[in-house]
Amino acid sequence: MQEDAPKPQELRRRLGALHLWSIAVGMVISGQYFGWTYGFGVAGPLGMLAAAAIVTVFYTAFVFSYAELAAAIPAADGPSAYCRRAMSPFFGFLAGFAVLLELGFAPPAIAVATGSYIQFLMPAIPADTATVAVFLIFIGVNLFAIEGAALVELIATGLALVGLALYYGAGLPHVDLAALSAGEAWLGGASGVAAAIPFAIWLYLGVEGAAMAAEEVRDPPRDIPRGFIAGILTLATCSVGTVLVTAGLGGGEGAPADYPLPPALASAYGAEHWLTRAVALIGLTGLVASLHGILMGLSRQTFALARAGYLPRFLARISTRGIPHWAVLVPGLFGVLCAGSAALSNALILLSVFGSVVMTCMSVVALLVLRRREPELARPYRVPSLAIPWSALVLGLGALYCVVTYALEGAELPWMGVTLPLPWVLMGLLAGAVGYYALVGRRGARAADGGG
């Protein structure tokens, strides 16, 4: 029993490769069930397929690169730890801030979609009530031991994949290839594909979050690469299947829905058919898996940033169960407040996507810098070729350009009766983060490095 007891500010090592696979896939699987279909409106069916293919190559190259970092430096703060070691504490803070943007703003958007799925199945339940209730339930689940939370994630992820398999099996016989090229299949041409990139990113957003559990993995050198690589291969297969089947069923026509898969299947079987209802019901597990998984990753990121001195130190406290309870509760409460307003959903998705792309670029730069500065660093897994991280960096910078140019520009955030331009909000957040680091975070990081 004494061996399992964590030291102060140390997490318990209970997870294996299968758990990491389930966390990596589970954090992302909701992206298959909602959010990405907005790309049809800016690029058309073939344009969205092209955008999804580009983003699939980008994230596959990124995850192969990221697995090297995660295995060599198994830290709960992930990108922050890599950038801090490769560059400086300031860049470590910026990478951590990017992850907080990504993982902090995604759960409210996922929770809103979860409420919409529940209302689709049970119209008597208000969507906003279901949204908040689900959020609170999984905050509670995350306050229990990590192995229990990881088991919930494994089960939910498995069910979500069963739902996608059912969707593909039922939908493929009815796919109309003519629907892929009907009308404006290449809406906007190359510009349309670029505009769809931010929505295609939603298919993979959060995949790196499994690294936040790196300090809870039993055998990091062996389990981390296996879990990550199996995860990205699973997601790549699902993404191609989901976009192709939905477009082939005519899902690219009309206004995007918060629950696009059931209506697409309903075009072939009817809204009341058991297959349509089953996909909607199982789709809930996909949303739940991502909500639960991202809350896990967000809490570990918050814990690790506090332990590193970047955030208030009370967030690094660990309960007798070995859980960073304050790091679960504080971000969770923020998410509940945001989830209470469905009007914020689109803006929160864009902020999350921006944070994700910045994080990927900074992580790849950290890998390249560490290859030069610390060639002797023990690397249990090495990316097969440096062409892979360089490809990830080039595609990541291109994705960042698409997000800023086509998504953030003109986007707005409704807040307390005032509509704010989203780029202003983002610049305000960045300025506030840099100011916080200059006044507080820098001193805290120095104290943590000195053992304070």
BELFEN-V252110 format. One record per residue. N is the residue number from 1. RES is the residue in one small letter. PHI is phi as a letter, one per 40 degrees, with the letter a starting at -180 (999 if undefined). D_LAST is the distance of its C-alpha to the last C-alpha in Angstrom with 1 decimal. Layout:
BEGIN
n=N res=RES phi=PHI d_last=D_LAST
n=N res=RES phi=PHI d_last=D_LAST
END
This chain:
BEGIN
n=1 res=m phi=999 d_last=28.7
n=2 res=q phi=c d_last=25.7
n=3 res=e phi=c d_last=25.4
n=4 res=d phi=c d_last=25.2
n=5 res=a phi=c d_last=22.4
n=6 res=p phi=c d_last=19.2
n=7 res=k phi=c d_last=16.0
n=8 res=p phi=d d_last=13.2
n=9 res=q phi=f d_last=12.7
n=10 res=e phi=b d_last=15.6
n=11 res=l phi=c d_last=19.0
n=12 res=r phi=c d_last=22.4
n=13 res=r phi=c d_last=24.6
n=14 res=r phi=b d_last=28.0
n=15 res=l phi=b d_last=29.5
n=16 res=g phi=b d_last=32.1
n=17 res=a phi=c d_last=33.9
n=18 res=l phi=c d_last=36.2
n=19 res=h phi=c d_last=33.3
n=20 res=l phi=c d_last=31.8
n=21 res=w phi=d d_last=35.3
n=22 res=s phi=c d_last=35.8
n=23 res=i phi=c d_last=32.5
n=24 res=a phi=c d_last=33.2
n=25 res=v phi=c d_last=36.8
n=26 res=g phi=c d_last=36.2
n=27 res=m phi=c d_last=33.7
n=28 res=v phi=b d_last=36.5
n=29 res=i phi=d d_last=39.7
n=30 res=s phi=c d_last=40.2
n=31 res=g phi=c d_last=40.8
n=32 res=q phi=c d_last=44.0
n=33 res=y phi=c d_last=45.2
n=34 res=f phi=a d_last=44.6
n=35 res=g phi=g d_last=43.5
n=36 res=w phi=c d_last=44.8
n=37 res=t phi=c d_last=48.5
n=38 res=y phi=c d_last=48.0
n=39 res=g phi=c d_last=48.4
n=40 res=f phi=d d_last=52.1
n=41 res=g phi=c d_last=52.7
n=42 res=v phi=b d_last=51.6
n=43 res=a phi=b d_last=52.7
n=44 res=g phi=g d_last=55.3
n=45 res=p phi=d d_last=55.4
n=46 res=l phi=c d_last=55.6
n=47 res=g phi=c d_last=53.2
n=48 res=m phi=c d_last=50.6
n=49 res=l phi=c d_last=51.3
n=50 res=a phi=c d_last=50.8
n=51 res=a phi=c d_last=47.5
n=52 res=a phi=c d_last=46.3
n=53 res=a phi=c d_last=47.4
n=54 res=i phi=c d_last=45.5
n=55 res=v phi=c d_last=42.3
n=56 res=t phi=c d_last=42.8
n=57 res=v phi=c d_last=43.0
n=58 res=f phi=d d_last=39.8
n=59 res=y phi=c d_last=37.7
n=60 res=t phi=c d_last=39.2
n=61 res=a phi=c d_last=38.3
n=62 res=f phi=c d_last=34.8
n=63 res=v phi=c d_last=34.1
n=64 res=f phi=c d_last=35.5
n=65 res=s phi=c d_last=33.0
n=66 res=y phi=c d_last=30.1
n=67 res=a phi=c d_last=30.8
n=68 res=e phi=c d_last=30.1
n=69 res=l phi=c d_last=26.6
n=70 res=a phi=c d_last=25.8
n=71 res=a phi=c d_last=27.2
n=72 res=a phi=c d_last=25.4
n=73 res=i phi=b d_last=21.9
n=74 res=p phi=c d_last=22.0
n=75 res=a phi=b d_last=19.0
n=76 res=a phi=c d_last=19.2
n=77 res=d phi=c d_last=18.5
n=78 res=g phi=f d_last=21.5
n=79 res=p phi=d d_last=22.6
n=80 res=s phi=c d_last=19.2
n=81 res=a phi=c d_last=17.9
n=82 res=y phi=c d_last=21.3
n=83 res=c phi=c d_last=21.4
n=84 res=r phi=c d_last=17.8
n=85 res=r phi=c d_last=18.9
n=86 res=a phi=c d_last=22.4
n=87 res=m phi=b d_last=22.0
n=88 res=s phi=a d_last=18.8
n=89 res=p phi=d d_last=15.8
n=90 res=f phi=c d_last=18.4
n=91 res=f phi=c d_last=20.9
n=92 res=g phi=c d_last=18.4
n=93 res=f phi=c d_last=18.0
n=94 res=l phi=c d_last=21.8
n=95 res=a phi=c d_last=22.5
n=96 res=g phi=c d_last=20.3
n=97 res=f phi=c d_last=22.1
n=98 res=a phi=c d_last=25.4
n=99 res=v phi=c d_last=24.8
n=100 res=l phi=c d_last=24.0
n=101 res=l phi=c d_last=27.3
n=102 res=e phi=c d_last=29.1
n=103 res=l phi=c d_last=27.9
n=104 res=g phi=c d_last=27.5
n=105 res=f phi=c d_last=31.0
n=106 res=a phi=c d_last=32.9
n=107 res=p phi=d d_last=32.9
n=108 res=p phi=c d_last=34.7
n=109 res=a phi=c d_last=37.4
n=110 res=i phi=c d_last=37.8
n=111 res=a phi=c d_last=38.0
n=112 res=v phi=c d_last=40.8
n=113 res=a phi=c d_last=42.7
n=114 res=t phi=c d_last=42.3
n=115 res=g phi=c d_last=43.9
n=116 res=s phi=c d_last=46.7
n=117 res=y phi=c d_last=47.5
n=118 res=i phi=c d_last=47.6
n=119 res=q phi=c d_last=50.0
n=120 res=f phi=c d_last=52.1
n=121 res=l phi=c d_last=52.6
n=122 res=m phi=b d_last=52.9
n=123 res=p phi=d d_last=54.0
n=124 res=a phi=c d_last=53.9
n=125 res=i phi=c d_last=50.1
n=126 res=p phi=c d_last=48.6
n=127 res=a phi=c d_last=46.3
n=128 res=d phi=c d_last=43.6
n=129 res=t phi=c d_last=43.6
n=130 res=a phi=c d_last=43.3
n=131 res=t phi=d d_last=40.5
n=132 res=v phi=c d_last=38.3
n=133 res=a phi=c d_last=39.3
n=134 res=v phi=c d_last=38.4
n=135 res=f phi=d d_last=35.0
n=136 res=l phi=c d_last=34.2
n=137 res=i phi=d d_last=35.5
n=138 res=f phi=c d_last=33.2
n=139 res=i phi=c d_last=30.1
n=140 res=g phi=c d_last=31.2
n=141 res=v phi=c d_last=31.8
n=142 res=n phi=c d_last=28.3
n=143 res=l phi=c d_last=26.9
n=144 res=f phi=c d_last=28.6
n=145 res=a phi=d d_last=27.7
n=146 res=i phi=c d_last=27.2
n=147 res=e phi=c d_last=30.4
n=148 res=g phi=c d_last=32.4
n=149 res=a phi=c d_last=31.2
n=150 res=a phi=c d_last=31.9
n=151 res=l phi=c d_last=35.3
n=152 res=v phi=d d_last=36.2
n=153 res=e phi=c d_last=35.2
n=154 res=l phi=c d_last=37.4
n=155 res=i phi=c d_last=40.4
n=156 res=a phi=c d_last=40.1
n=157 res=t phi=c d_last=39.9
n=158 res=g phi=d d_last=42.9
n=159 res=l phi=c d_last=44.9
n=160 res=a phi=c d_last=44.1
n=161 res=l phi=c d_last=45.4
n=162 res=v phi=c d_last=48.5
n=163 res=g phi=c d_last=49.1
n=164 res=l phi=c d_last=48.9
n=165 res=a phi=c d_last=51.3
n=166 res=l phi=c d_last=53.6
n=167 res=y phi=c d_last=53.5
n=168 res=y phi=c d_last=54.3
n=169 res=g phi=c d_last=57.1
n=170 res=a phi=c d_last=58.7
n=171 res=g phi=c d_last=58.3
n=172 res=l phi=d d_last=59.2
n=173 res=p phi=c d_last=62.9
n=174 res=h phi=b d_last=63.1
n=175 res=v phi=c d_last=61.3
n=176 res=d phi=b d_last=63.7
n=177 res=l phi=c d_last=63.0
n=178 res=a phi=c d_last=65.1
n=179 res=a phi=c d_last=62.5
n=180 res=l phi=c d_last=60.0
n=181 res=s phi=b d_last=62.3
n=182 res=a phi=c d_last=64.0
n=183 res=g phi=g d_last=63.7
n=184 res=e phi=c d_last=61.0
n=185 res=a phi=c d_last=59.3
n=186 res=w phi=b d_last=57.6
n=187 res=l phi=d d_last=56.9
n=188 res=g phi=g d_last=55.7
n=189 res=g phi=g d_last=56.0
n=190 res=a phi=c d_last=53.0
n=191 res=s phi=c d_last=51.5
n=192 res=g phi=c d_last=51.7
n=193 res=v phi=c d_last=49.9
n=194 res=a phi=c d_last=47.1
n=195 res=a phi=c d_last=46.9
n=196 res=a phi=c d_last=46.7
n=197 res=i phi=d d_last=43.7
n=198 res=p phi=d d_last=41.1
n=199 res=f phi=c d_last=42.9
n=200 res=a phi=c d_last=43.2
n=201 res=i phi=c d_last=39.4
n=202 res=w phi=c d_last=39.2
n=203 res=l phi=c d_last=40.8
n=204 res=y phi=b d_last=37.6
n=205 res=l phi=c d_last=34.8
n=206 res=g phi=h d_last=31.7
n=207 res=v phi=c d_last=32.8
n=208 res=e phi=c d_last=29.6
n=209 res=g phi=c d_last=27.8
n=210 res=a phi=c d_last=28.3
n=211 res=a phi=c d_last=25.6
n=212 res=m phi=c d_last=23.1
n=213 res=a phi=c d_last=24.1
n=214 res=a phi=d d_last=23.6
n=215 res=e phi=c d_last=20.9
n=216 res=e phi=b d_last=23.6
n=217 res=v phi=c d_last=26.4
n=218 res=r phi=c d_last=27.9
n=219 res=d phi=b d_last=29.0
n=220 res=p phi=d d_last=27.3
n=221 res=p phi=d d_last=29.5
n=222 res=r phi=c d_last=32.7
n=223 res=d phi=c d_last=32.1
n=224 res=i phi=c d_last=30.2
n=225 res=p phi=d d_last=33.1
n=226 res=r phi=c d_last=35.7
n=227 res=g phi=c d_last=34.4
n=228 res=f phi=c d_last=33.8
n=229 res=i phi=c d_last=37.1
n=230 res=a phi=c d_last=39.1
n=231 res=g phi=c d_last=37.6
n=232 res=i phi=c d_last=38.6
n=233 res=l phi=c d_last=42.0
n=234 res=t phi=c d_last=42.5
n=235 res=l phi=c d_last=41.6
n=236 res=a phi=c d_last=43.7
n=237 res=t phi=c d_last=46.7
n=238 res=c phi=c d_last=46.2
n=239 res=s phi=c d_last=45.8
n=240 res=v phi=c d_last=49.0
n=241 res=g phi=c d_last=50.9
n=242 res=t phi=c d_last=49.6
n=243 res=v phi=c d_last=50.5
n=244 res=l phi=c d_last=53.8
n=245 res=v phi=c d_last=55.1
n=246 res=t phi=c d_last=54.1
n=247 res=a phi=c d_last=55.7
n=248 res=g phi=c d_last=58.8
n=249 res=l phi=c d_last=59.2
n=250 res=g phi=g d_last=59.3
n=251 res=g phi=c d_last=55.8
n=252 res=g phi=c d_last=55.5
n=253 res=e phi=c d_last=58.1
n=254 res=g phi=g d_last=57.6
n=255 res=a phi=c d_last=54.5
n=256 res=p phi=c d_last=51.3
n=257 res=a phi=b d_last=50.3
n=258 res=d phi=c d_last=47.0
n=259 res=y phi=b d_last=48.7
n=260 res=p phi=c d_last=50.7
n=261 res=l phi=c d_last=51.6
n=262 res=p phi=d d_last=53.8
n=263 res=p phi=c d_last=55.9
n=264 res=a phi=c d_last=56.4
n=265 res=l phi=c d_last=57.6
n=266 res=a phi=c d_last=59.7
n=267 res=s phi=c d_last=61.7
n=268 res=a phi=b d_last=63.1
n=269 res=y phi=b d_last=63.1
n=270 res=g phi=g d_last=63.0
n=271 res=a phi=c d_last=60.3
n=272 res=e phi=c d_last=61.4
n=273 res=h phi=c d_last=61.7
n=274 res=w phi=c d_last=59.7
n=275 res=l phi=c d_last=58.0
n=276 res=t phi=c d_last=56.8
n=277 res=r phi=c d_last=55.5
n=278 res=a phi=c d_last=53.9
n=279 res=v phi=c d_last=52.0
n=280 res=a phi=c d_last=50.8
n=281 res=l phi=c d_last=49.7
n=282 res=i phi=c d_last=47.9
n=283 res=g phi=d d_last=46.4
n=284 res=l phi=d d_last=44.5
n=285 res=t phi=c d_last=42.7
n=286 res=g phi=c d_last=41.6
n=287 res=l phi=c d_last=40.1
n=288 res=v phi=c d_last=38.5
n=289 res=a phi=c d_last=37.1
n=290 res=s phi=c d_last=35.5
n=291 res=l phi=d d_last=34.2
n=292 res=h phi=c d_last=32.7
n=293 res=g phi=c d_last=31.3
n=294 res=i phi=c d_last=29.7
n=295 res=l phi=c d_last=28.1
n=296 res=m phi=c d_last=26.6
n=297 res=g phi=c d_last=25.4
n=298 res=l phi=c d_last=24.1
n=299 res=s phi=c d_last=22.1
n=300 res=r phi=c d_last=20.4
n=301 res=q phi=c d_last=19.8
n=302 res=t phi=c d_last=18.3
n=303 res=f phi=d d_last=16.1
n=304 res=a phi=c d_last=14.9
n=305 res=l phi=c d_last=14.5
n=306 res=a phi=c d_last=12.3
n=307 res=r phi=c d_last=10.2
n=308 res=a phi=c d_last=10.1
n=309 res=g phi=g d_last=9.0
n=310 res=y phi=c d_last=12.7
n=311 res=l phi=b d_last=13.8
n=312 res=p phi=d d_last=12.9
n=313 res=r phi=c d_last=10.5
n=314 res=f phi=c d_last=13.4
n=315 res=l phi=c d_last=15.2
n=316 res=a phi=c d_last=13.2
n=317 res=r phi=c d_last=14.5
n=318 res=i phi=b d_last=17.1
n=319 res=s phi=c d_last=20.4
n=320 res=t phi=c d_last=22.3
n=321 res=r phi=c d_last=24.3
n=322 res=g phi=g d_last=21.4
n=323 res=i phi=b d_last=21.7
n=324 res=p phi=c d_last=19.0
n=325 res=h phi=c d_last=21.3
n=326 res=w phi=c d_last=19.8
n=327 res=a phi=c d_last=19.7
n=328 res=v phi=c d_last=23.4
n=329 res=l phi=c d_last=24.5
n=330 res=v phi=c d_last=23.2
n=331 res=p phi=c d_last=24.6
n=332 res=g phi=c d_last=27.5
n=333 res=l phi=c d_last=28.5
n=334 res=f phi=d d_last=28.4
n=335 res=g phi=c d_last=30.7
n=336 res=v phi=c d_last=33.1
n=337 res=l phi=c d_last=33.5
n=338 res=c phi=c d_last=34.3
n=339 res=a phi=c d_last=36.6
n=340 res=g phi=c d_last=38.7
n=341 res=s phi=b d_last=40.3
n=342 res=a phi=c d_last=42.2
n=343 res=a phi=c d_last=42.9
n=344 res=l phi=c d_last=39.3
n=345 res=s phi=d d_last=39.7
n=346 res=n phi=c d_last=40.9
n=347 res=a phi=c d_last=38.4
n=348 res=l phi=c d_last=35.5
n=349 res=i phi=c d_last=36.9
n=350 res=l phi=c d_last=37.1
n=351 res=l phi=c d_last=33.5
n=352 res=s phi=c d_last=32.5
n=353 res=v phi=c d_last=34.7
n=354 res=f phi=d d_last=33.4
n=355 res=g phi=d d_last=29.8
n=356 res=s phi=c d_last=31.0
n=357 res=v phi=c d_last=32.9
n=358 res=v phi=c d_last=30.2
n=359 res=m phi=c d_last=27.8
n=360 res=t phi=c d_last=30.5
n=361 res=c phi=c d_last=31.2
n=362 res=m phi=c d_last=27.6
n=363 res=s phi=c d_last=27.2
n=364 res=v phi=c d_last=30.4
n=365 res=v phi=d d_last=29.4
n=366 res=a phi=c d_last=26.2
n=367 res=l phi=c d_last=28.5
n=368 res=l phi=c d_last=30.9
n=369 res=v phi=c d_last=28.3
n=370 res=l phi=c d_last=26.7
n=371 res=r phi=c d_last=30.3
n=372 res=r phi=c d_last=30.8
n=373 res=r phi=c d_last=27.5
n=374 res=e phi=b d_last=26.7
n=375 res=p phi=c d_last=30.1
n=376 res=e phi=c d_last=29.0
n=377 res=l phi=d d_last=26.4
n=378 res=a phi=c d_last=27.7
n=379 res=r phi=b d_last=29.4
n=380 res=p phi=d d_last=31.1
n=381 res=y phi=b d_last=32.9
n=382 res=r phi=b d_last=34.1
n=383 res=v phi=c d_last=35.8
n=384 res=p phi=d d_last=39.5
n=385 res=s phi=a d_last=40.0
n=386 res=l phi=c d_last=38.1
n=387 res=a phi=c d_last=40.8
n=388 res=i phi=c d_last=39.1
n=389 res=p phi=c d_last=35.8
n=390 res=w phi=c d_last=37.8
n=391 res=s phi=c d_last=40.1
n=392 res=a phi=c d_last=37.2
n=393 res=l phi=c d_last=35.9
n=394 res=v phi=c d_last=39.3
n=395 res=l phi=c d_last=40.1
n=396 res=g phi=c d_last=36.7
n=397 res=l phi=c d_last=37.3
n=398 res=g phi=c d_last=40.8
n=399 res=a phi=c d_last=39.5
n=400 res=l phi=c d_last=37.1
n=401 res=y phi=c d_last=40.2
n=402 res=c phi=c d_last=42.2
n=403 res=v phi=c d_last=39.6
n=404 res=v phi=c d_last=39.3
n=405 res=t phi=c d_last=43.0
n=406 res=y phi=b d_last=44.7
n=407 res=a phi=b d_last=42.3
n=408 res=l phi=c d_last=40.1
n=409 res=e phi=c d_last=42.9
n=410 res=g phi=g d_last=44.9
n=411 res=a phi=c d_last=42.7
n=412 res=e phi=b d_last=42.0
n=413 res=l phi=b d_last=39.6
n=414 res=p phi=c d_last=41.4
n=415 res=w phi=a d_last=39.1
n=416 res=m phi=f d_last=40.4
n=417 res=g phi=g d_last=43.9
n=418 res=v phi=b d_last=42.8
n=419 res=t phi=b d_last=43.0
n=420 res=l phi=b d_last=40.4
n=421 res=p phi=c d_last=40.7
n=422 res=l phi=c d_last=38.1
n=423 res=p phi=d d_last=37.3
n=424 res=w phi=c d_last=36.4
n=425 res=v phi=c d_last=34.1
n=426 res=l phi=c d_last=32.4
n=427 res=m phi=c d_last=32.0
n=428 res=g phi=c d_last=30.7
n=429 res=l phi=c d_last=28.0
n=430 res=l phi=c d_last=27.1
n=431 res=a phi=c d_last=27.1
n=432 res=g phi=c d_last=24.9
n=433 res=a phi=c d_last=22.4
n=434 res=v phi=c d_last=22.3
n=435 res=g phi=c d_last=22.1
n=436 res=y phi=c d_last=19.2
n=437 res=y phi=c d_last=17.3
n=438 res=a phi=c d_last=18.3
n=439 res=l phi=c d_last=17.4
n=440 res=v phi=b d_last=14.3
n=441 res=g phi=c d_last=13.4
n=442 res=r phi=c d_last=13.0
n=443 res=r phi=c d_last=10.4
n=444 res=g phi=c d_last=8.5
n=445 res=a phi=c d_last=9.2
n=446 res=r phi=c d_last=8.2
n=447 res=a phi=c d_last=4.6
n=448 res=a phi=c d_last=5.0
n=449 res=d phi=c d_last=7.2
n=450 res=g phi=c d_last=5.5
n=451 res=g phi=g d_last=3.8
n=452 res=g phi=c d_last=0.0
END
